[in-house]
């Protein structure tokens, strides 16, 4: 796996965004493991939401809907 310093700024931003989404999923009732697994399994969908400009909170609401 690439070191964090090897990641481009866009990838770093996506990872940070997903981490924020995870927090909102946990706040919505998921366990941390459930949130992480869901993000990993649906990473393409979450990536689309990131590039569509949704906030982490909006993305979590979409995921919990």
C-alpha positions as CSV (number, residue, x, y, z in Angstrom):
1,X,0.0,0.0,0.0
2,X,1.2,3.5,-0.7
3,X,2.4,5.6,2.1
4,X,0.2,8.6,2.9
5,X,2.9,10.9,1.5
6,X,2.6,9.1,-1.9
7,X,-1.2,9.8,-2.2
8,X,-2.3,12.6,-4.4
9,X,-4.3,15.4,-2.7
10,X,-7.6,14.3,-4.2
11,X,-7.2,10.8,-2.8
12,X,-6.3,12.2,0.6
13,X,-9.4,14.4,0.5
14,X,-11.6,11.3,-0.4
15,X,-10.1,9.3,2.5
16,X,-10.7,12.2,4.9
17,X,-14.3,12.6,3.6
18,X,-15.0,8.9,4.0
19,X,-13.7,9.1,7.6
20,X,-16.2,11.9,8.2
21,X,-19.0,9.8,6.6
22,X,-18.1,7.0,8.9
23,X,-18.6,9.2,11.9
24,X,-22.0,10.2,10.7
25,X,-23.0,6.6,10.1
26,X,-21.9,5.7,13.7
27,X,-23.9,8.7,15.0
28,X,-26.9,7.3,13.0
29,X,-26.7,4.0,14.9
30,X,-24.1,1.8,13.0
31,X,-21.2,0.3,14.8
32,X,-17.8,1.5,13.6
33,X,-17.2,-1.9,12.0
34,X,-20.5,-1.8,10.2
35,X,-19.8,1.7,9.0
36,X,-16.3,0.8,7.8
37,X,-17.5,-2.4,6.1
38,X,-20.4,-0.5,4.3
39,X,-18.0,2.2,3.0
40,X,-15.5,-0.4,1.8
41,X,-18.2,-2.5,0.1
42,X,-19.8,0.6,-1.5
43,X,-16.7,2.6,-2.2
44,X,-17.6,3.3,-5.8
45,X,-21.0,4.7,-4.8
46,X,-19.4,6.8,-2.0
47,X,-16.7,8.0,-4.4
48,X,-19.5,9.2,-6.8
49,X,-21.2,11.1,-3.9
50,X,-17.8,12.7,-3.0
51,X,-17.3,13.9,-6.6
52,X,-21.0,15.0,-6.8
53,X,-20.2,17.4,-3.9
54,X,-22.3,15.9,-1.2
55,X,-21.1,16.6,2.3
56,X,-20.2,13.7,4.6
57,X,-23.5,14.2,6.5
58,X,-25.5,14.2,3.3
59,X,-23.8,11.0,2.1
60,X,-24.4,9.3,5.4
61,X,-28.1,10.2,5.2
62,X,-28.3,8.7,1.8
63,X,-26.6,5.5,3.0
64,X,-29.0,5.3,6.0
65,X,-32.1,6.0,3.9
